[in-house]
Amino acid sequence: GDPPGSVGRPPDSIRVLDERGCERPRARLDAARRLLNADEAIGEIVNTAGVGKFEGYYKNPEATRERTRDGMYWSGDYGYKDADGYLYFTGRDLSWIRVD
């Protein structure tokens, strides 16, 4: 039942913030669900309730500090929320690459 392209409706503690920690405005979508205000709606997906189970990066305290600013977990993932609170993923911070 979630809108196409959405990753669902996250808990209230998951917010889309700008680099200063201010919440981004909700997305405006047209009838085809295309994003009309990308410049103002897209921001970093942040857990404002804390860092959760994130223990930090191995031997990289600088990277850990970057992801755990102000007692929140800054995911490095970018997205936006629509008027109903559904979250959409748009990309990842290009400075980070996940290796399994």
N, CA, C and O atoms as a MOPAC input file, in Angstrom:
PM7 MOZYME 1SCF
protein

 N      0.78900 1    -1.20700 1     0.00000 1
 C      0.00000 1     0.00000 1     0.00000 1
 C      0.83200 1     1.27300 1     0.00000 1
 O      0.27100 1     2.36600 1    -0.08200 1
 N      2.17000 1     1.16200 1     0.09000 1
 C      3.00200 1     2.36600 1     0.05100 1
 C      3.04700 1     2.92600 1    -1.37000 1
 O      2.89100 1     2.18100 1    -2.33700 1
 N      3.25700 1     4.22400 1    -1.49600 1
 C      3.36100 1     4.81600 1    -2.83500 1
 C      4.53800 1     4.21800 1    -3.61600 1
 O      5.54700 1     3.84700 1    -3.01500 1
 N      4.42300 1     4.12300 1    -4.92900 1
 C      5.52500 1     3.59400 1    -5.74300 1
 C      6.81000 1     4.39300 1    -5.51700 1
 O      6.79100 1     5.62400 1    -5.50400 1
 N      7.91100 1     3.69000 1    -5.34100 1
 C      9.20600 1     4.32900 1    -5.14000 1
 C      9.52700 1     4.66400 1    -3.70000 1
 O     10.67000 1     4.98900 1    -3.37700 1
 N      8.54200 1     4.59100 1    -2.83900 1
 C      8.74200 1     4.89600 1    -1.42400 1
 C      9.39400 1     3.72300 1    -0.71900 1
 O      9.22300 1     2.57200 1    -1.12000 1
 N     10.15300 1     4.02300 1     0.34800 1
 C     10.68900 1     2.96300 1     1.19000 1
 C      9.84700 1     2.80100 1     2.45200 1
 O     10.25300 1     2.12100 1     3.39400 1
 N      8.68400 1     3.42200 1     2.46400 1
 C      7.76300 1     3.30800 1     3.58600 1
 C      7.72400 1     4.56700 1     4.42400 1
 O      8.38700 1     5.56100 1     4.12600 1
 N      6.93300 1     4.50200 1     5.47800 1
 C      6.80300 1     5.62500 1     6.40400 1
 C      7.65000 1     5.32000 1     7.63200 1
 O      7.30600 1     4.42700 1     8.40700 1
 N      8.75300 1     6.04500 1     7.82800 1
 C      9.66400 1     5.75100 1     8.93900 1
 C      9.13100 1     6.29200 1    10.26200 1
 O      8.17500 1     7.06700 1    10.27300 1
 N      9.74200 1     5.89000 1    11.38000 1
 C      9.38600 1     6.46500 1    12.67500 1
 C      9.65500 1     7.97700 1    12.66800 1
 O     10.43200 1     8.46700 1    11.84800 1
 N      9.02100 1     8.70200 1    13.56900 1
 C      9.17100 1    10.16000 1    13.64100 1
 C     10.61100 1    10.60400 1    13.84400 1
 O     10.96800 1    11.71900 1    13.46400 1
 N     11.44400 1     9.75300 1    14.43700 1
 C     12.83300 1    10.13800 1    14.70100 1
 C     13.69500 1    10.15300 1    13.43200 1
 O     14.79600 1    10.70300 1    13.43900 1
 N     13.20500 1     9.55900 1    12.36100 1
 C     13.94300 1     9.57000 1    11.09200 1
 C     13.48400 1    10.79400 1    10.31400 1
 O     12.32500 1    10.91200 1     9.91900 1
 N     14.43200 1    11.70000 1    10.11000 1
 C     14.10500 1    12.96700 1     9.45900 1
 C     15.03800 1    13.21900 1     8.29400 1
 O     16.10000 1    12.60600 1     8.18100 1
 N     14.62700 1    14.12400 1     7.43800 1
 C     15.44900 1    14.55000 1     6.30600 1
 C     15.92600 1    15.96000 1     6.63100 1
 O     15.13400 1    16.90000 1     6.69300 1
 N     17.24600 1    16.09200 1     6.83900 1
 C     17.81700 1    17.34600 1     7.32500 1
 C     18.80200 1    17.94400 1     6.32600 1
 O     19.38500 1    17.24700 1     5.49600 1
 N     18.96800 1    19.26600 1     6.43900 1
 C     20.02600 1    19.92200 1     5.67400 1
 C     21.32400 1    19.84300 1     6.46700 1
 O     21.34600 1    19.28200 1     7.56200 1
 N     22.39400 1    20.39400 1     5.93100 1
 C     23.71300 1    20.27600 1     6.57200 1
 C     23.79000 1    20.98600 1     7.91700 1
 O     24.68800 1    20.69500 1     8.70800 1
 N     22.86500 1    21.91500 1     8.19900 1
 C     22.84500 1    22.61800 1     9.48700 1
 C     21.97900 1    21.91100 1    10.53200 1
 O     21.93500 1    22.32100 1    11.69200 1
 N     21.29100 1    20.84400 1    10.11100 1
 C     20.43600 1    20.10700 1    11.03200 1
 C     18.99200 1    20.56700 1    11.02900 1
 O     18.22000 1    20.19400 1    11.91200 1
 N     18.61600 1    21.37600 1    10.04300 1
 C     17.23100 1    21.84600 1     9.92500 1
 C     16.45500 1    20.89200 1     9.01100 1
 O     16.96500 1    20.42300 1     7.99300 1
 N     15.22200 1    20.62400 1     9.40200 1
 C     14.40600 1    19.71400 1     8.60300 1
 C     14.06600 1    20.34100 1     7.25400 1
 O     13.72200 1    21.52000 1     7.16800 1
 N     14.16800 1    19.53700 1     6.21400 1
 C     13.85000 1    19.99000 1     4.86400 1
 C     12.33600 1    20.01800 1     4.67000 1
 O     11.62200 1    19.23600 1     5.29700 1
 N     11.83600 1    20.91200 1     3.80700 1
 C     10.40000 1    20.94300 1     3.51200 1
 C      9.95600 1    19.64000 1     2.84500 1
 O     10.75100 1    18.95800 1     2.19900 1
 N      8.70500 1    19.31700 1     3.00700 1
 C      8.15100 1    18.12500 1     2.37100 1
 C      8.14700 1    18.30800 1     0.85400 1
 O      8.06700 1    19.42400 1     0.34200 1
 N      8.23400 1    17.19100 1     0.16200 1
 C      8.27100 1    17.19700 1    -1.30100 1
 C      6.90700 1    17.57500 1    -1.87100 1
 O      5.86100 1    17.25100 1    -1.30900 1
 N      6.95300 1    18.25900 1    -2.98800 1
 C      5.75800 1    18.50400 1    -3.80300 1
 C      5.87500 1    17.60100 1    -5.02500 1
 O      6.87600 1    17.63500 1    -5.74200 1
 N      4.84900 1    16.79800 1    -5.25300 1
 C      4.85400 1    15.83900 1    -6.35600 1
 C      3.73700 1    16.17900 1    -7.33700 1
 O      2.66200 1    16.61900 1    -6.93000 1
 N      3.99300 1    15.97600 1    -8.63600 1
 C      2.94000 1    16.20100 1    -9.61800 1
 C      2.06300 1    14.94900 1    -9.71500 1
 O      2.26200 1    13.99700 1    -8.96000 1
 N      1.10800 1    14.94300 1   -10.62400 1
 C      0.16400 1    13.82600 1   -10.75200 1
 C      0.87000 1    12.51500 1   -11.09700 1
 O      0.37100 1    11.43900 1   -10.77000 1
 N      2.02700 1    12.59900 1   -11.75600 1
 C      2.79800 1    11.40100 1   -12.10100 1
 C      3.80500 1    11.05000 1   -11.00400 1
 O      4.64300 1    10.16700 1   -11.18800 1
 N      3.72500 1    11.74300 1    -9.86100 1
 C      4.58000 1    11.54200 1    -8.68700 1
 C      6.04000 1    11.92400 1    -8.93200 1
 O      6.94800 1    11.38500 1    -8.29800 1
 N      6.25600 1    12.86300 1    -9.86400 1
 C      7.60000 1    13.40900 1   -10.08600 1
 C      7.83600 1    14.52900 1    -9.08600 1
 O      6.94400 1    15.32900 1    -8.80300 1
 N      9.04000 1    14.57300 1    -8.56000 1
 C      9.42600 1    15.55600 1    -7.55600 1
 C      9.57400 1    16.93700 1    -8.19700 1
 O     10.32000 1    17.10000 1    -9.16200 1
 N      8.85900 1    17.93100 1    -7.65700 1
 C      8.86600 1    19.27700 1    -8.22300 1
 C      9.82000 1    20.22900 1    -7.50500 1
 O     10.23000 1    21.23600 1    -8.08300 1
 N     10.17400 1    19.93400 1    -6.28000 1
 C     11.01200 1    20.84800 1    -5.48100 1
 C     12.24200 1    20.14200 1    -4.91400 1
 O     12.51400 1    20.21100 1    -3.71500 1
 N     12.96800 1    19.47300 1    -5.77900 1
 C     14.12900 1    18.68000 1    -5.34700 1
 C     15.14400 1    19.51400 1    -4.58200 1
 O     15.67300 1    19.05300 1    -3.57100 1
 N     15.42900 1    20.72600 1    -5.03700 1
 C     16.45600 1    21.54800 1    -4.38500 1
 C     16.15500 1    21.83000 1    -2.92500 1
 O     17.07400 1    21.93300 1    -2.11200 1
 N     14.88500 1    21.95500 1    -2.58200 1
 C     14.56800 1    22.25000 1    -1.18500 1
 C     14.15300 1    21.01700 1    -0.39100 1
 O     14.26400 1    21.02800 1     0.83500 1
 N     13.68100 1    19.95800 1    -1.03700 1
 C     13.15200 1    18.79300 1    -0.31500 1
 C     14.20100 1    17.73100 1     0.00000 1
 O     14.09500 1    17.05800 1     1.02500 1
 N     15.20500 1    17.56300 1    -0.84700 1
 C     16.18300 1    16.49100 1    -0.65700 1
 C     17.21900 1    16.90400 1     0.38600 1
 O     17.77100 1    18.00300 1     0.34000 1
 N     17.46400 1    16.00200 1     1.31500 1
 C     18.46700 1    16.20600 1     2.35500 1
 C     18.97800 1    14.86600 1     2.83700 1
 O     18.63900 1    13.82100 1     2.28200 1
 N     19.80100 1    14.90500 1     3.87900 1
 C     20.36600 1    13.67200 1     4.42000 1
 C     19.36800 1    13.01100 1     5.37000 1
 O     18.69700 1    13.68600 1     6.15000 1
 N     19.28300 1    11.70100 1     5.29400 1
 C     18.39500 1    10.92500 1     6.15900 1
 C     19.12700 1    10.71100 1     7.48700 1
 O     20.21300 1    10.13300 1     7.53000 1
 N     18.50100 1    11.19600 1     8.57400 1
 C     19.15800 1    11.24000 1     9.88200 1
 C     18.25800 1    10.60900 1    10.94100 1
 O     17.05100 1    10.84900 1    10.97100 1
 N     18.86700 1     9.79300 1    11.81600 1
 C     18.15400 1     9.27800 1    12.98200 1
 C     18.38100 1    10.27000 1    14.11900 1
 O     19.45600 1    10.29200 1    14.71800 1
 N     17.38900 1    11.07900 1    14.41300 1
 C     17.52500 1    12.11300 1    15.43400 1
 C     17.42400 1    11.56500 1    16.85000 1
 O     17.67900 1    12.29000 1    17.81200 1
 N     17.04900 1    10.27600 1    16.99300 1
 C     16.91800 1     9.66200 1    18.31600 1
 C     18.24600 1     9.14600 1    18.85400 1
 O     18.31700 1     8.71000 1    20.00300 1
 N     19.29100 1     9.18900 1    18.04600 1
 C     20.59200 1     8.71000 1    18.49800 1
 C     21.26900 1     7.87100 1    17.44700 1
 O     20.83100 1     7.81500 1    16.29800 1
 N     22.33900 1     7.22000 1    17.84600 1
 C     23.14600 1     6.46600 1    16.88600 1
 C     22.72600 1     5.00500 1    16.74500 1
 O     23.27400 1     4.27800 1    15.91600 1
 N     21.76100 1     4.57400 1    17.54700 1
 C     21.29000 1     3.19500 1    17.44700 1
 C     22.39900 1     2.20000 1    17.70700 1
 O     23.15100 1     2.34400 1    18.67100 1
 N     22.50900 1     1.19400 1    16.86000 1
 C     23.51100 1     0.13700 1    17.03800 1
 C     24.83500 1     0.45800 1    16.35300 1
 O     25.75100 1    -0.36400 1    16.36100 1
 N     24.94000 1     1.64300 1    15.76300 1
 C     26.18700 1     2.02600 1    15.08800 1
 C     27.28400 1     2.18700 1    16.12500 1
 O     27.17800 1     3.02200 1    17.02200 1
 N     28.34200 1     1.38700 1    16.00500 1
 C     29.44700 1     1.40900 1    16.96400 1
 C     30.62700 1     2.23100 1    16.47500 1
 O     31.56800 1     2.46900 1    17.23200 1
 N     30.59300 1     2.66000 1    15.24400 1
 C     31.68200 1     3.44400 1    14.69000 1
 C     32.44400 1     2.68600 1    13.62600 1
 O     32.25100 1     1.48400 1    13.43900 1
 N     33.30600 1     3.39800 1    12.93600 1
 C     34.13100 1     2.82200 1    11.88800 1
 C     35.45300 1     2.35100 1    12.48800 1
 O     36.06900 1     3.06100 1    13.28200 1
 N     35.87600 1     1.17100 1    12.11000 1
 C     37.10100 1     0.56800 1    12.62200 1
 C     38.30400 1     1.44900 1    12.31100 1
 O     38.58400 1     1.75000 1    11.15000 1
 N     39.00700 1     1.85900 1    13.35800 1
 C     40.22600 1     2.66600 1    13.25500 1
 C     40.03500 1     3.93700 1    12.42200 1
 O     40.95000 1     4.38000 1    11.72700 1
 N     38.83600 1     4.51400 1    12.50200 1
 C     38.58000 1     5.73600 1    11.74900 1
 C     37.69200 1     6.66900 1    12.58100 1
 O     36.51500 1     6.84500 1    12.26700 1
 N     38.24600 1     7.26200 1    13.63300 1
 C     37.44700 1     8.11900 1    14.51400 1
 C     36.89500 1     9.35400 1    13.79200 1
 O     35.82500 1     9.84400 1    14.15200 1
 N     37.59500 1     9.85400 1    12.79700 1
 C     37.09600 1    11.01200 1    12.04500 1
 C     35.80200 1    10.67100 1    11.30300 1
 O     34.84800 1    11.45000 1    11.31800 1
 N     35.77400 1     9.51300 1    10.66300 1
 C     34.56100 1     9.07700 1     9.96700 1
 C     33.42500 1     8.83400 1    10.95200 1
 O     32.27100 1     9.15100 1    10.66400 1
 N     33.74800 1     8.27600 1    12.10900 1
 C     32.73000 1     8.05300 1    13.13700 1
 C     32.13700 1     9.37900 1    13.59700 1
 O     30.91900 1     9.49700 1    13.72700 1
 N     32.98200 1    10.38100 1    13.84500 1
 C     32.49400 1    11.71500 1    14.24700 1
 C     31.58500 1    12.32200 1    13.18200 1
 O     30.58600 1    12.96300 1    13.51000 1
 N     31.92100 1    12.12500 1    11.92500 1
 C     31.12100 1    12.66800 1    10.82500 1
 C     29.71600 1    12.07100 1    10.80800 1
 O     28.74800 1    12.76000 1    10.48900 1
 N     29.61100 1    10.80300 1    11.15000 1
 C     28.30600 1    10.12500 1    11.11800 1
 C     27.51300 1    10.29000 1    12.41700 1
 O     26.31700 1    10.00000 1    12.43800 1
 N     28.13700 1    10.73900 1    13.48200 1
 C     27.45100 1    10.81500 1    14.78000 1
 C     27.44900 1    12.23300 1    15.33600 1
 O     27.71400 1    12.43300 1    16.52100 1
 N     27.16200 1    13.18900 1    14.51700 1
 C     27.16000 1    14.58700 1    14.94500 1
 C     25.94500 1    14.90500 1    15.81200 1
 O     24.83500 1    14.44500 1    15.54400 1
 N     26.17800 1    15.70100 1    16.85800 1
 C     25.10400 1    16.22000 1    17.72100 1
 C     24.22900 1    15.11500 1    18.31300 1
 O     23.03500 1    15.32100 1    18.53400 1
 N     24.81500 1    13.95000 1    18.57000 1
 C     24.07200 1    12.84900 1    19.17500 1
 C     23.09100 1    12.16800 1    18.24100 1
 O     22.23800 1    11.39800 1    18.68400 1
 N     23.20800 1    12.44800 1    16.94100 1
 C     22.32300 1    11.85700 1    15.94000 1
 C     23.15600 1    11.04500 1    14.96000 1
 O     24.35900 1    11.26700 1    14.82200 1
 N     22.50800 1    10.10000 1    14.27800 1
 C     23.18700 1     9.29700 1    13.26900 1
 C     22.87600 1     9.84700 1    11.88400 1
 O     21.74100 1     9.76600 1    11.41500 1
 N     23.88600 1    10.40300 1    11.23800 1
 C     23.78500 1    10.95100 1     9.88800 1
 C     24.17400 1     9.83000 1     8.92000 1
 O     25.34800 1     9.47100 1     8.83200 1
 N     23.21400 1     9.28600 1     8.20800 1
 C     23.40200 1     8.04200 1     7.45500 1
 C     24.29300 1     8.14900 1     6.22900 1
 O     24.88600 1     7.15500 1     5.80900 1
 N     24.39900 1     9.34200 1     5.64600 1
 C     25.08700 1     9.46100 1     4.36900 1
 C     24.17200 1     9.14100 1     3.20300 1
 O     24.56900 1     9.24600 1     2.04300 1
 N     22.93700 1     8.74800 1     3.51700 1
 C     21.91900 1     8.50700 1     2.49000 1
 C     21.08800 1     9.77100 1     2.33000 1
 O     20.85500 1    10.50200 1     3.29200 1
 N     20.64800 1    10.01500 1     1.10700 1
 C     19.84400 1    11.19800 1     0.82400 1
 C     18.46600 1    10.79800 1     0.33700 1
 O     18.28100 1     9.75000 1    -0.28100 1
 N     17.50600 1    11.65700 1     0.62900 1
 C     16.14300 1    11.38300 1     0.21600 1
 C     15.23500 1    12.54500 1     0.54600 1
 O     15.68900 1    13.64900 1     0.84500 1
 N     13.94600 1    12.27400 1     0.48500 1
 C     12.93100 1    13.27600 1     0.80500 1
 C     11.69800 1    12.58300 1     1.35100 1
 O     11.51300 1    11.38000 1     1.16500 1
 N     10.85600 1    13.35300 1     2.02900 1
 C      9.56400 1    12.85100 1     2.50200 1
 C      8.45900 1    13.58300 1     1.76900 1
 O      8.56500 1    14.77800 1     1.49600 1
 N      7.38400 1    12.84900 1     1.44900 1
 C      6.23000 1    13.48900 1     0.81900 1
 C      5.29400 1    14.05000 1     1.89800 1
 O      5.57700 1    13.94000 1     3.09100 1
 N      4.20600 1    14.63700 1     1.48000 1
 C      3.27600 1    15.28300 1     2.40600 1
 C      2.69000 1    14.31500 1     3.42900 1
 O      2.29200 1    14.72900 1     4.51800 1
 N      2.63500 1    13.02500 1     3.08600 1
 C      2.07800 1    12.01800 1     3.99100 1
 C      3.14200 1    11.34300 1     4.85500 1
 O      2.83000 1    10.43000 1     5.62000 1
 N      4.39800 1    11.78600 1     4.74000 1
 C      5.46600 1    11.25100 1     5.57100 1
 C      6.17800 1    10.04200 1     5.00700 1
 O      7.00600 1     9.44500 1     5.69400 1
 N      5.87500 1     9.65700 1     3.75300 1
 C      6.58200 1     8.53800 1     3.13800 1
 C      7.97000 1     8.99300 1     2.71800 1
 O      8.14400 1    10.10900 1     2.22800 1
 N      8.95900 1     8.12400 1     2.91200 1
 C     10.35400 1     8.42700 1     2.63400 1
 C     10.76600 1     7.84000 1     1.29000 1
 O     10.38600 1     6.72200 1     0.94200 1
 N     11.54900 1     8.61100 1     0.54200 1
 C     12.06000 1     8.19600 1    -0.76200 1
 C     13.57000 1     8.35200 1    -0.74900 1
 O     14.08500 1     9.39900 1    -0.35500 1
 N     14.27400 1     7.33100 1    -1.17300 1
 C     15.73400 1     7.33400 1    -1.24500 1
 C     16.14800 1     7.91900 1    -2.59600 1
 O     15.59800 1     7.54500 1    -3.63200 1
 N     17.12400 1     8.84200 1    -2.58500 1
 C     17.57100 1     9.44500 1    -3.84000 1
 C     19.03900 1     9.19400 1    -4.14700 1
 O     19.46200 1     9.37900 1    -5.28800 1
 N     19.82000 1     8.78100 1    -3.17100 1
 C     21.23500 1     8.55300 1    -3.43900 1
 C     22.04100 1     8.48000 1    -2.16700 1
 O     21.50400 1     8.45100 1    -1.06000 1
 N     23.35000 1     8.45200 1    -2.35400 1
 C     24.27100 1     8.28700 1    -1.22900 1
 C     25.38600 1     9.30500 1    -1.35600 1
 O     25.75700 1     9.70600 1    -2.45900 1
 N     25.91500 1     9.71700 1    -0.21900 1
 C     27.07400 1    10.60100 1    -0.17700 1
 C     28.18400 1     9.95100 1    -0.99600 1
 O     28.59100 1     8.82800 1    -0.69800 1
 N     28.67000 1    10.62900 1    -2.00700 1
 C     29.64700 1    10.03700 1    -2.91600 1
 C     31.00500 1     9.77100 1    -2.28800 1
 O     31.82400 1     9.05600 1    -2.86500 1
 N     31.25300 1    10.34200 1    -1.10600 1
 C     32.55000 1    10.11300 1    -0.48600 1
 C     32.61500 1     8.76400 1     0.22800 1
 O     33.68000 1     8.38300 1     0.71200 1
 N     31.51100 1     8.03900 1     0.30400 1
 C     31.48400 1     6.76300 1     1.01700 1
 C     31.12800 1     5.64000 1     0.04600 1
 O     30.19200 1     5.74600 1    -0.74500 1
 N     31.89100 1     4.58300 1     0.13200 1
 C     31.61600 1     3.39600 1    -0.66100 1
 C     31.54400 1     2.21900 1     0.29100 1
 O     32.44000 1     2.01500 1     1.11000 1
 N     30.47100 1     1.44500 1     0.18100 1
 C     30.31200 1     0.26200 1     1.03200 1
 C     31.01900 1    -0.91100 1     0.39200 1
 O     30.85100 1    -1.16700 1    -0.80100 1
 N     31.80900 1    -1.62600 1     1.17400 1
 C     32.50900 1    -2.80500 1     0.68700 1
 C     32.11800 1    -3.96900 1     1.59000 1
 O     32.24200 1    -3.88000 1     2.81200 1
 N     31.65400 1    -5.03800 1     1.00000 1
 C     31.29500 1    -6.24600 1     1.77200 1
 C     32.37800 1    -7.29100 1     1.65400 1
 O     32.25800 1    -8.37200 1     2.23100 1

